[in-house]
Amino acid sequence: MTLTEQVTKSIILRLIKGQDYRIEVVALINAQFLQFAMDFFEKIVQAKLRNKDVMDWYKKEFLNPAFFVA
């Protein structure tokens, strides 16, 4: 079960119980941002290990809209 599925279940349970679910939404946003940041830095490290110029890599990979597709 992914983090997103867990948070979704938690949100539904909180809604059924009439509880505040906003903390779960914030947790989901934080988790997604953290995963994006880790993936981004992993790609930078891989580029550096392959002796690629980081700026060229950045222009080619990071500015590519496909980079943001999950």
Protein Blocks (a to p, Z undefined) as FASTA:
>chain_A
ZZklmmmmmmmmmmmnopafklmmmmmmmmmmmmmmmmmmmmmmmmmmnopafklmmmmm
mmpmklmpZZ
